[in-house]
Amino acid sequence: MTGLIGNTIPVTAVTWHPAVLSRRSGMTPLIDALGADAVFFEPSWDHLLKRSWSAGTWIRNASGQYYGSTWNSLLPWIDEGRLSRSIPRSARIVHFVWGEFCSPVNHRWFRRRGRRLVGTFHASAGKLPVVLKGSRAVKAYDHIVLMSETQRPFFRTVGYRDDQISVLLHGVDTGFFRPEATPAPMMPGRPLRGLLVGKTERDHGFMRRLVEALPADVLEMTVLTSKEQASRNYQGMPHLRLPGHLDDEGLLAEYRRADLLIMPMNDCTANNAVLEAMSCGTPVLTNRVGGIPEYVSARDNFVLEGKDVEAWSALIRALHKDPSPLLARRAAVRAWAERFDWRTIAGQYVDLYRSLLAEPEARP
């Protein structure tokens, strides 16, 4: 085992990796930085789905009803038993890094030999009451880790004390997501290159209205999102680029190519795209909502109070006319992002693990 914890803290991370995320995104880089054992699970319904869409969907929906969570992907008893048997006997900490998707109801199976259970939750404050409505599994943990302070009130309502809750911000792979050594200069008069990345909580309707409000010689917009969102929101817009799914290198190239990440948000906690763009030195234009103030420096980026097409388009026109504020901010944006390097965030997790193991016994 390599990484920060070495052999000093036996940690097993229970995880999955959403297909929409880059291998460099999500929580896998945290596990790598820690050097933790990882148990990657594939829920049973996913195997069924490949053979029968109706059977797989029925099993997934039934699992959601059992767990009281619309996102929980486990098959009751079967998947939980399989997961519990996958945990090494030596593990002292079992960390469910996607708590919404795989929190166990039968948590005593995972507590054997005095283990502590940690769950990290990602859903926004607005989604948590829906995603975890009636969830019995959410109460399984000794300690909860949140991506944003905005999530704390929900977990208080389900019975967690403040000393059982930590806010450890999401990280970014700054070694991979980094600026070009010699960025290409911005040629006078060319359109500003805007970029939007992602699907969840993005306001694609607002983005379409914004693109429609600006001529193609002012803004050249690229949107990386799902086929469904692209079809629903951006049909008939010939001056908008829709590259489709990209590999890690392709995603990195788009962040570097962009002059500005344009991210109108409905809500959020952490945001991979925002962190990755800033790590590449690309400034962000977004609105103050959810966890945005915890992740995006308003001094070095462009954080507006709301979503007003006229205000956003006026700012983009001004930056197109004079791009020097964008160029001047790139170094500061990168420096800000470096504080979110996964090795730094992993050190905060190590401190949490040690504090839990120092407690006399696991909480009931």
C-alpha positions as CSV (number, residue, x, y, z in Angstrom):
1,M,0.0,0.0,0.0
2,T,1.4,3.4,-1.0
3,G,0.2,6.9,-0.3
4,L,-0.2,9.1,2.8
5,I,-1.5,6.4,5.1
6,G,1.0,3.7,4.1
7,N,0.5,0.8,6.5
8,T,-0.3,3.0,9.5
9,I,-4.1,3.2,9.1
10,P,-5.8,0.3,7.5
11,V,-8.6,2.0,5.4
12,T,-10.8,0.4,2.9
13,A,-12.7,2.7,0.5
14,V,-16.0,1.4,-0.9
15,T,-16.5,3.1,-4.2
16,W,-17.8,3.2,-7.7
17,H,-16.9,5.5,-10.6
18,P,-19.7,7.1,-12.6
19,A,-19.2,6.5,-16.3
20,V,-19.7,10.3,-17.0
21,L,-16.6,11.2,-15.0
22,S,-13.1,11.4,-16.2
23,R,-10.8,8.8,-14.6
24,R,-9.0,11.9,-13.1
25,S,-12.2,13.3,-11.7
26,G,-14.5,12.1,-8.9
27,M,-13.2,10.4,-5.7
28,T,-10.8,7.9,-7.2
29,P,-7.8,10.3,-7.0
30,L,-8.5,10.7,-3.3
31,I,-8.2,6.9,-2.8
32,D,-5.0,7.0,-4.8
33,A,-3.6,9.8,-2.7
34,L,-4.4,8.0,0.5
35,G,-3.1,4.7,-0.6
36,A,-6.2,3.0,0.7
37,D,-7.5,-0.4,-0.2
38,A,-10.4,0.0,-2.7
39,V,-13.5,-2.1,-3.2
40,F,-15.1,-1.1,-6.5
41,F,-18.6,-2.4,-6.6
42,E,-20.8,-3.1,-9.6
43,P,-24.5,-3.4,-8.4
44,S,-26.4,-6.5,-9.5
45,W,-29.0,-4.5,-11.3
46,D,-26.2,-3.2,-13.7
47,H,-25.4,-6.8,-14.8
48,L,-29.1,-7.5,-15.3
49,L,-29.5,-4.3,-17.3
50,K,-27.1,-5.5,-19.9
51,R,-29.3,-8.6,-20.5
52,S,-32.7,-7.1,-19.9
53,W,-33.4,-3.4,-19.6
54,S,-36.8,-4.0,-18.0
55,A,-35.5,-6.5,-15.4
56,G,-32.5,-4.3,-14.5
57,T,-34.7,-1.3,-14.1
58,W,-37.2,-3.1,-12.0
59,I,-34.5,-4.3,-9.6
60,R,-33.0,-0.9,-9.4
61,N,-36.3,0.7,-8.6
62,A,-37.2,-2.0,-6.0
63,S,-33.8,-1.4,-4.4
64,G,-34.5,2.3,-4.2
65,Q,-37.8,1.7,-2.4
66,Y,-36.1,-0.7,0.1
67,Y,-33.4,1.8,1.0
68,G,-35.6,4.9,0.8
69,S,-33.1,6.5,-1.5
70,T,-33.6,7.2,-5.2
71,W,-29.9,6.9,-5.8
72,N,-28.9,3.8,-3.8
73,S,-27.6,1.2,-6.2
74,L,-27.3,-1.8,-4.0
75,L,-29.4,-4.9,-4.2
76,P,-30.7,-5.6,-0.7
77,W,-28.9,-8.3,1.3
78,I,-27.1,-9.7,-1.8
79,D,-25.0,-6.7,-2.7
80,E,-24.5,-5.7,0.9
81,G,-23.3,-9.2,1.8
82,R,-21.0,-9.3,-1.1
83,L,-19.5,-6.0,-0.2
84,S,-19.1,-6.9,3.5
85,R,-17.2,-10.0,2.5
86,S,-14.9,-7.9,0.3
87,I,-13.6,-5.8,3.2
88,P,-10.2,-7.0,4.4
89,R,-10.1,-8.4,7.9
90,S,-7.4,-5.8,8.8
91,A,-9.5,-2.8,7.9
92,R,-10.1,-0.4,10.8
93,I,-11.9,2.3,8.8
94,V,-14.5,1.5,6.1
95,H,-15.1,4.6,4.1
96,F,-18.1,4.7,1.7
97,V,-17.0,7.5,-0.6
98,W,-20.3,7.8,-2.4
99,G,-22.7,7.6,0.5
100,E,-25.8,8.4,-1.6
101,F,-25.2,5.3,-3.8
102,C,-24.1,2.5,-1.5
103,S,-24.9,3.2,2.2
104,P,-25.7,-0.1,3.9
105,V,-28.8,-0.8,5.9
106,N,-27.1,-3.8,7.6
107,H,-24.2,-1.7,8.8
108,R,-23.4,-4.2,11.6
109,W,-21.9,-6.5,8.9
110,F,-19.3,-3.8,8.2
111,R,-18.7,-2.9,11.9
112,R,-17.1,-6.3,12.8
113,R,-13.9,-6.1,14.8
114,G,-14.6,-2.6,16.0
115,R,-14.4,-0.9,12.6
116,R,-15.5,2.8,12.2
117,L,-17.8,3.7,9.3
118,V,-17.3,6.9,7.4
119,G,-19.6,8.2,4.6
120,T,-19.0,11.0,2.2
121,F,-22.1,12.7,0.6
122,H,-22.1,14.8,-2.5
123,A,-25.8,15.8,-3.3
124,S,-26.7,19.4,-3.0
125,A,-28.8,20.7,-0.1
126,G,-31.8,20.9,-2.4
127,K,-31.5,17.3,-3.6
128,L,-30.6,15.6,-0.3
129,P,-34.2,15.6,1.1
130,V,-35.4,14.0,-2.1
131,V,-32.4,11.6,-2.7
132,L,-32.4,10.4,0.9
133,K,-36.0,10.7,1.8
134,G,-36.9,8.0,4.2
135,S,-33.4,6.5,3.9
136,R,-32.6,4.1,6.8
137,A,-29.0,3.6,5.5
138,V,-28.0,7.2,6.0
139,K,-27.9,6.6,9.8
140,A,-25.3,3.9,9.5
141,Y,-22.2,6.0,10.0
142,D,-19.9,7.0,12.9
143,H,-18.9,10.1,10.9
144,I,-20.3,12.0,8.0
145,V,-18.1,13.9,5.5
146,L,-19.7,16.7,3.5
147,M,-18.6,18.6,0.4
148,S,-20.1,21.9,1.5
149,E,-21.4,23.6,4.6
150,T,-24.8,23.9,2.9
151,Q,-25.4,20.2,3.4
152,R,-25.0,20.3,7.2
153,P,-28.6,21.3,8.1
154,F,-30.0,18.2,6.5
155,F,-27.7,15.8,8.4
156,R,-28.5,17.6,11.6
157,T,-32.2,16.9,11.0
158,V,-31.5,13.1,10.6
159,G,-29.7,13.0,14.0
160,Y,-26.0,13.7,13.4
161,R,-24.3,16.0,15.9
162,D,-21.9,18.6,14.7
163,D,-19.0,16.6,16.2
164,Q,-20.0,13.7,13.9
165,I,-19.9,15.9,10.8
166,S,-16.8,17.2,8.9
167,V,-16.7,19.4,5.8
168,L,-13.7,18.3,3.7
169,L,-13.8,20.0,0.4
170,H,-13.5,18.1,-2.9
171,G,-10.0,18.0,-4.5
172,V,-8.5,18.1,-7.9
173,D,-5.6,16.4,-9.6
174,T,-3.4,19.4,-10.1
175,G,-0.7,17.3,-11.6
176,F,-2.8,16.4,-14.5
177,F,-5.1,19.4,-14.8
178,R,-2.5,22.1,-15.3
179,P,-1.9,25.0,-17.6
180,E,0.0,24.6,-20.8
181,A,3.7,25.4,-20.4
182,T,3.4,28.1,-23.1
183,P,-0.3,29.1,-23.6
184,A,-1.3,30.3,-27.1
185,P,-1.8,34.1,-27.1
186,M,-5.3,35.4,-27.6
187,M,-5.5,36.9,-31.1
188,P,-7.2,40.3,-31.2
189,G,-10.8,40.1,-32.6
190,R,-11.3,36.4,-32.3
191,P,-14.4,35.2,-30.5
192,L,-14.1,34.5,-26.8
193,R,-13.9,30.7,-26.2
194,G,-16.4,29.7,-23.6
195,L,-16.8,26.2,-22.1
196,L,-19.5,24.5,-20.1
197,V,-18.9,21.0,-18.7
198,G,-21.3,18.6,-17.1
199,K,-24.9,17.6,-16.7
200,T,-26.0,17.7,-13.0
201,E,-27.4,21.0,-11.6
202,R,-26.2,22.9,-14.7
203,D,-28.8,25.4,-16.0
204,H,-28.7,24.4,-19.7
205,G,-31.8,26.4,-20.5
206,F,-30.1,29.6,-19.3
207,M,-27.0,28.7,-21.2
208,R,-29.0,28.4,-24.4
209,R,-30.6,31.8,-23.9
210,L,-27.1,33.3,-23.2
211,V,-25.7,31.9,-26.4
212,E,-28.7,33.1,-28.3
213,A,-28.1,36.6,-26.9
214,L,-24.5,36.8,-28.2
215,P,-23.3,36.8,-31.8
216,A,-20.9,34.1,-33.0
217,D,-18.1,36.6,-33.4
218,V,-18.3,37.5,-29.7
219,L,-18.7,34.0,-28.1
220,E,-17.7,30.6,-29.5
221,M,-19.3,28.2,-27.0
222,T,-18.4,24.6,-26.4
223,V,-20.7,22.4,-24.3
224,L,-19.6,19.0,-23.0
225,T,-22.7,17.3,-21.6
226,S,-24.8,14.2,-22.1
227,K,-26.5,13.4,-25.4
228,E,-29.9,13.8,-23.8
229,Q,-29.0,17.4,-22.5
230,A,-27.4,18.3,-25.8
231,S,-30.5,17.1,-27.8
232,R,-32.9,18.8,-25.4
233,N,-31.2,22.2,-25.2
234,Y,-28.9,22.9,-28.0
235,Q,-30.5,21.6,-31.2
236,G,-30.4,24.1,-34.1
237,M,-27.4,26.1,-32.8
238,P,-24.8,25.7,-35.6
239,H,-22.2,28.1,-33.9
240,L,-22.1,26.0,-30.7
241,R,-19.7,23.1,-30.4
242,L,-20.9,19.8,-29.0
243,P,-17.8,17.4,-29.0
244,G,-19.5,14.6,-27.1
245,H,-17.8,12.4,-24.6
246,L,-14.0,12.9,-24.4
247,D,-11.2,11.0,-22.8
248,D,-9.0,12.5,-20.1
249,E,-6.6,14.1,-22.6
250,G,-9.4,15.5,-24.7
251,L,-11.1,17.0,-21.6
252,L,-7.8,18.6,-20.6
253,A,-7.3,20.1,-24.0
254,E,-10.8,21.7,-23.8
255,Y,-10.0,23.3,-20.4
256,R,-6.8,24.7,-21.8
257,R,-8.4,25.9,-25.1
258,A,-11.1,27.8,-23.2
259,D,-10.7,31.4,-22.3
260,L,-13.6,31.2,-19.7
261,L,-15.5,28.4,-18.1
262,I,-19.1,29.5,-18.1
263,M,-21.2,27.6,-15.6
264,P,-24.7,28.8,-14.7
265,M,-25.7,26.6,-11.8
266,N,-29.1,25.6,-10.2
267,D,-27.3,24.4,-7.1
268,C,-24.2,22.5,-6.2
269,T,-21.8,21.3,-3.5
270,A,-18.5,20.5,-5.1
271,N,-18.1,20.8,-8.9
272,N,-15.4,18.8,-10.7
273,A,-15.5,21.1,-13.8
274,V,-15.0,24.3,-11.8
275,L,-12.0,22.8,-10.0
276,E,-10.4,21.3,-13.1
277,A,-10.8,24.5,-15.1
278,M,-9.3,26.6,-12.4
279,S,-6.4,24.1,-12.0
280,C,-5.7,24.7,-15.7
281,G,-5.6,28.4,-15.1
282,T,-9.0,29.0,-16.8
283,P,-11.1,31.6,-15.0
284,V,-14.7,30.8,-14.1
285,L,-18.0,32.7,-14.7
286,T,-20.7,31.4,-12.4
287,N,-23.4,32.4,-10.0
288,R,-23.3,32.5,-6.2
289,V,-25.3,29.4,-5.2
290,G,-24.7,26.3,-2.9
291,G,-21.0,25.5,-2.4
292,I,-19.7,27.9,-5.1
293,P,-18.4,30.5,-2.5
294,E,-16.4,27.7,-0.8
295,Y,-14.7,26.7,-4.1
296,V,-14.5,29.7,-6.3
297,S,-12.6,32.9,-5.4
298,A,-14.7,35.9,-6.4
299,R,-11.5,38.0,-6.5
300,D,-9.9,35.9,-9.2
301,N,-13.0,34.7,-11.1
302,F,-16.4,36.1,-12.0
303,V,-19.1,35.2,-9.5
304,L,-22.4,36.9,-10.1
305,E,-25.3,37.1,-7.7
306,G,-27.9,35.6,-10.0
307,K,-28.6,34.4,-13.5
308,D,-29.6,37.4,-15.6
309,V,-28.9,37.0,-19.3
310,E,-28.3,40.7,-19.8
311,A,-25.7,40.9,-17.0
312,W,-23.9,37.8,-18.1
313,S,-23.9,38.8,-21.8
314,A,-22.6,42.3,-20.9
315,L,-19.7,40.8,-19.0
316,I,-18.8,38.5,-21.9
317,R,-19.0,41.3,-24.4
318,A,-16.7,43.4,-22.2
319,L,-14.2,40.5,-21.9
320,H,-14.3,40.0,-25.6
321,K,-13.6,43.6,-26.2
322,D,-10.7,43.6,-23.7
323,P,-9.5,40.1,-22.7
324,S,-6.7,41.4,-20.5
325,P,-8.6,40.7,-17.2
326,L,-8.8,37.0,-18.3
327,L,-5.1,36.9,-19.0
328,A,-4.2,38.7,-15.8
329,R,-6.1,36.2,-13.6
330,R,-4.8,32.9,-15.0
331,A,-1.9,32.6,-12.6
332,A,-4.0,33.5,-9.5
333,V,-6.7,31.1,-10.6
334,R,-4.2,28.3,-10.8
335,A,-2.6,29.2,-7.5
336,W,-6.1,29.2,-5.8
337,A,-6.8,25.7,-7.3
338,E,-3.6,24.3,-5.8
339,R,-5.0,24.5,-2.3
340,F,-7.5,21.8,-3.5
341,D,-4.8,19.4,-4.6
342,W,-5.9,15.9,-3.6
343,R,-2.7,15.3,-1.5
344,T,-3.7,18.2,0.7
345,I,-7.3,17.1,1.0
346,A,-6.1,13.5,1.7
347,G,-4.1,14.8,4.6
348,Q,-7.3,16.1,6.1
349,Y,-8.9,12.7,5.8
350,V,-5.9,11.1,7.5
351,D,-6.4,13.5,10.4
352,L,-10.1,12.5,10.6
353,Y,-9.3,8.7,10.5
354,R,-6.8,9.1,13.3
355,S,-9.3,11.0,15.5
356,L,-11.9,8.3,14.9
357,L,-9.6,5.5,15.9
358,A,-8.5,7.4,19.0
359,E,-12.1,7.3,20.3
360,P,-12.6,4.5,22.8
361,E,-15.3,2.7,20.8
362,A,-17.4,3.0,17.7
363,R,-20.7,4.9,18.1
364,P,-23.8,2.7,18.0
